Amino acid sequence: MQYDVAVIGAGVCGAMITRELSKLDLNLVMLEKCNDIAMGTSKANSAIVHAGFDAENGSLKAKLNVQGASLMAYYCNKLSVPYKNIGSLVVAYSWDDMQTLETLFERGFNNGVPNMEIISQEQLREMEPYISEEAIGALWAPTAGVVSPYELAIAATENAIMNGARVKRNSGVFDIEYKNDMFFLSTASGVIKAKYVINCAGVFADQIAKMIGDESFKIIPRKGEYYLLDKTEKKMVNHVLFHCPSAMGKGILITPTAHGNVLMGPTAIDLDFDSKLDVDTTIEGLDKVKSDVRNVIPQLTTRNAITSFAGLRAHIAGDNSDFIIAQSKANERFVNVAGIESPGLTAAPAIARYVGEIFRKMAPEYQKKEQFISRRPAPIRVNELSKEEREELIKKDSRYGKIICRCEGITEGEIIDAIKAPCGARDVDGVKRRTRAGMGRCQGGFCGSKVVEILSRELDIPMNQVTKFGNRSKIVFNKTK
Amino acid sequence: MLKYDLAVIGGGPAGMAAALKARECGVAKIIILERAETLGGILEQCIHTGFGLHYFGEELSGPEYAHRFIEQVEKTDIDVKVDTMVIDILPGNVVVATNNTDGLLEINATAIILAMGCRERPRGALDIPGSRASGIMTAGTAQKYVNIDGYMPGKKIVILGSGDIGLIMARRMTLEGAKVEMVCELMPYSGGLTRNIVQCLDDLGIPLKLSCTVIKTHGIERLEGVTIANVDEHRKPIPGTEQFVECDTLLLSVGLIPENELTRMAGIIIDPVTNGAIVDEYRQTSRPGVFACGNVLQVHDLVDYVTQESQIAGEGAAKYIQSKSKSRSRSGKCIHVKAQNGVRYVVPQNINCTTDGDVKIYFRVTDIFKNAKIVVTAGDKVLYSKKKKKLAPGEMESVPIKLEDIKKIDKQDIIVRVEA
């Protein structure tokens, strides 16, 4: 199959860029090595919209962060993605920290972050009643927030498909050849031809670039471990709480999630170049999160933890700390979108626009489509409906009356919708990310086997071919005797 | 809005026994709301025997035990709605439920019995570091795959936790041809019934490793093994004792948690030790007219005791409904029952001063005790004292308190303790 553009990697950047390019009249494909969208960094990160005071003045990171933060509400509204503009607080514990807040304020001001304020201990305690008594002040940034990162990627992908883009999953690229003005991408599902390539391969972006002879950067997987707590803990924290960066490092953050849980983490450990699949949690990492949290909110414990997990950030090796978003020096029809670590999620909408501009300059031959569908309709969320709406819906389709996931109140109808959606769920984790079935406190203890049954029925495969997240991650083996 | 005298939430052994008892005591309009496709609750997947020895005096399988009650329910005009999930309890005892035929149901009931059962502690609550591979699940989930769906969840198994479901599954998986490498138990003793350890592990040669836990899971996609280690008296892994065990499946049997989400939504006071409601001798919760019984109230070792407890709740609900129609309410004064030395919790936690019969207090001990005495006192009066050869946290104990003794108590608490 021949395409005008191939986007490699279906993380939040790949998906948002594919959506952006689907505005143009061209043949577009997004290639993903996993069984689903958002399987790398995009599914395991802090899920924060950063206001933009961290990145260095004048950097691409700073520009795209501030732009992204202001675009996020618009995109989440268009794509029906959970987003809450709750604001962030950088908490100070010493006079040194208070000096750091001034520095952050100034940096943020120069980056264009609006409405920041340095607040007093009293104001802080009013906003965060459970904060440590050692906390003496904070930097308040009202434009920060929280978003569901994988839902943003899934929604952007669905919207891109609505606009004609193709998505090929289980299609990891293992070789690229360039001849006669054409890229030949060898993938796990055959050879894909494309005139232009956008490399959004996350922690693997260096390996993809190397396939066209671009060895200008290397990516270190930087591991971060997290705890996700039950919704019962949500009263403990109201805003994104950052520990003031100090000589001891950046410290961890505590935040409500877009769905009302509490998330805490991450640690930061650099792994070897060849450990890009290592998302194991560790005793040391989890202990660090627990002990750091006690300094911020002493009463917050992991007693009501739902799960712990680890994710990898794509950190560029060496001194360059900025995003790499540019045409490759090795081939100008190949665009690298690399080193997209924090605030990459925040910046994603702005990165998509920025890559769109690069592409239009690089390939002016493609025109804008006359019709672009900018809105992805919201999936049905039964427990967000009014009583009347719910009754009406169940009358129309009784499957919305059958609750499968007790903890989150998710119905069979919603699970089937997630499977039948464009680029729908193909595995248990895919259902979980789209519907939240299995995301609650029992962690799928009751509904897991029912979700397997529904996947088996809707995808018309035997139960022992249903997986947790593709490939060899199957759930059950042979039939019993 | 539907109107009932009694709404029972949950159609497992607890809900059925409570509803039947209430009917026997003369309650007219009763409805059972069950979230699964059939009545019977978790017993439907417990196809092993060992149920009913105390209550029926014979050894039944789980479905057989359940069926005895299902038959009785079917003989009555108790309304049953299966596939129906209760999503809220509103003020004024209005139960909100949803299913695929009625849409949203609102049921106004004079009394409500909570009988939602319990769930297993999942991996996330355990803090086992390692990979997110498939092949890690609770023993009960595995039981459903094997006994209901007819699929094997793995071939080479390690079981963490020696709770009864884990022990039962060790035997079940072995009989189905899987190799169960070992059962690891964090504590120096098993939380399961002695008979299960003998029949499910010893008879099949499956090692039970006490004071041992899983400290890491391996494998990127499917589980490939676990690292186990011995633990010290503070339950911390002892360096140098780590050992890799190859396996494709890790089953967790590390405790049960009463499913009290609805109870909490209804604003009912929860006992932090049992994780169930605080109740009186008729299993009435802090909210008048709302009763709780079975594993939602306290995790039981035997279903027979669930049945007994639920009958108490059914009777209590009947009395409540009947006293209400005569517009007579019970006095609020009550005696507190408290757990001390060696006793982890007691149920009921309160006894009404106006109670009308003997009361049995159920409890579990905190540790293994040999040749110890169970002592119950009120002030300086000993209400009960009995020497026991062995007491174990895995087994529920009970002591009877006579009505005449209760009547004599003046303001003191009833204390239950173990004397070594």
Interface residues (C-beta under 8 A of the other chain):
Chain A: L228 L277 V279 D280 T281 T282 I283 G285 L286 T302 A305 I306 T307 S308 F309 N383 K387 R390 E391 I394 K395 S398 R399 Y400 G401 K402 I403 R406 C407 G409 R441 C442 Q443 G444 G445 F446 G448 S449 V452 E453 M463 N464 T467 K468 F469 G470 N471 R472 S473 K474 I475 V476 F477 N478 K479 T480 K481
Chain B: R35 D83 M85 I87 T98 N99 N100 T101 D102 G103 L104 R119 E120 P122 R123 G124 A125 D127 P129 G130 S131 R132 A133 S134 G135 M137 T138 G140 T141 K144 Y145 V146 I148 D149 G150 Y151 M152 P153 G154 K155 E176 G177 I215 K216 T217 I220 E221 R222 E259 E261
